[in-house]
Amino acid sequence: MTSTPEPTGKHRNPTIKDVAAEANVSVSAVSKVLRNAYGVSDEMRTKVNKAAQTLGYRPRTAARSMRGRSYSIGIVMPGIVSSFPTQIAEEIDEVFKPTQYQPLIAVGGALGTEQINAAEAMLDRQIDGIILISPWMDISWVERLAKRTPTVLVARNGIGTHYDSVTDNAFEGSLAMVNYLVELGHRSIAYTSMPDGGLKRPYVLSHTSRQDGYEYAMKMHGLRPRIVTTTYSEDGGYTAGCQLLDDDNPPTAIYAGSDIAAFGVMRAAQERGLRIPEDLTITGYDNVFASGLHGVSLTTIDQSSNEMGKTAAKLLIERINGRTESVCRVESPKLVIRGSSAHPAKR
């Protein structure tokens, strides 16, 4: 009686035994590499990872979950309209690429309830940790989440009890921008903002700190703050720009609270035949990739989104590996001067 041969090729998923045979090592050695266990040599790790890649081996999530870890982490983004959260997510992914962890991304929307639903969907998949980018949910919910799942917040102010956070000093960033515009000679400087979502200080999103910094700087220079609240989107910036530029006394400079909103302000200005920066100075915040393109050349604030993403990933790994004390990292923003800003036109 002949035995039935095992299925091969695309009909059979490679096993840990196959990886061991391919690498010419023991099954226990492969297991140690996959678990990122202590004491594994670089040579062994390279050999096993090469064999796994050659065979297309993927550890089963369910089996890993039963052993205590799924080796997957969740990233909840507020949306994909702005490239800022996308840049953060890309940097997080770069940190996790050399590890056994697989990032899973969910777009939760701009409402706290939507983001909570996205986060809970991640938890149903037995993730080992979660990163929330610009989270709008109540901080008490975040604390409850962080008690049971390693959690890191990005672009949310305040120091948590059970979670870590990474943000920039947005107040300082706005102060630098207003100081720069005043030095150019501007006295009528408007600002485009977005709603604070009812969040209470100090646990506010970074855009609220930007507005705080703008108002403080304007008053410090003896100038009247002028704020239009819409959304941080191209359409939101366009709406704010139309409102400001159609006023009987339009500003000489418009500081948009995000780069994507600044792009909308630029569209509104161009529709009205205004030259940038000869007739109107426009600046932003975030320093997204498109800001530096020829023809845009937006003066903006760089909030180190690359470093924020990397730091968030590293903090989450530390949390997963057992650290319990809370960490709050604050990046220092930098003014990036380009071609969209100049001295005010004489009227």
Secondary structure as GFF3:
##gff-version 3
##sequence-region A 1 347
A	DSSP	three_ten_helix	9	11	.	.	.	ID=ss1
A	DSSP	alpha_helix	16	23	.	.	.	ID=ss2
A	DSSP	alpha_helix	27	34	.	.	.	ID=ss3
A	DSSP	alpha_helix	42	55	.	.	.	ID=ss4
A	DSSP	alpha_helix	61	66	.	.	.	ID=ss5
A	DSSP	beta_strand	72	77	.	.	.	ID=ss6
A	DSSP	alpha_helix	83	96	.	.	.	ID=ss7
A	DSSP	beta_strand	102	107	.	.	.	ID=ss8
A	DSSP	alpha_helix	112	123	.	.	.	ID=ss9
A	DSSP	beta_strand	129	133	.	.	.	ID=ss10
A	DSSP	alpha_helix	139	148	.	.	.	ID=ss11
A	DSSP	beta_strand	151	154	.	.	.	ID=ss12
A	DSSP	beta_strand	164	168	.	.	.	ID=ss13
A	DSSP	alpha_helix	170	184	.	.	.	ID=ss14
A	DSSP	beta_strand	189	193	.	.	.	ID=ss15
A	DSSP	alpha_helix	206	220	.	.	.	ID=ss16
A	DSSP	beta_strand	227	229	.	.	.	ID=ss17
A	DSSP	alpha_helix	234	245	.	.	.	ID=ss18
A	DSSP	beta_strand	253	256	.	.	.	ID=ss19
A	DSSP	alpha_helix	259	271	.	.	.	ID=ss20
A	DSSP	beta_strand	281	283	.	.	.	ID=ss21
A	DSSP	three_ten_helix	289	292	.	.	.	ID=ss22
A	DSSP	beta_strand	300	302	.	.	.	ID=ss23
A	DSSP	alpha_helix	305	320	.	.	.	ID=ss24
A	DSSP	beta_strand	328	331	.	.	.	ID=ss25
A	DSSP	beta_strand	334	336	.	.	.	ID=ss26
###
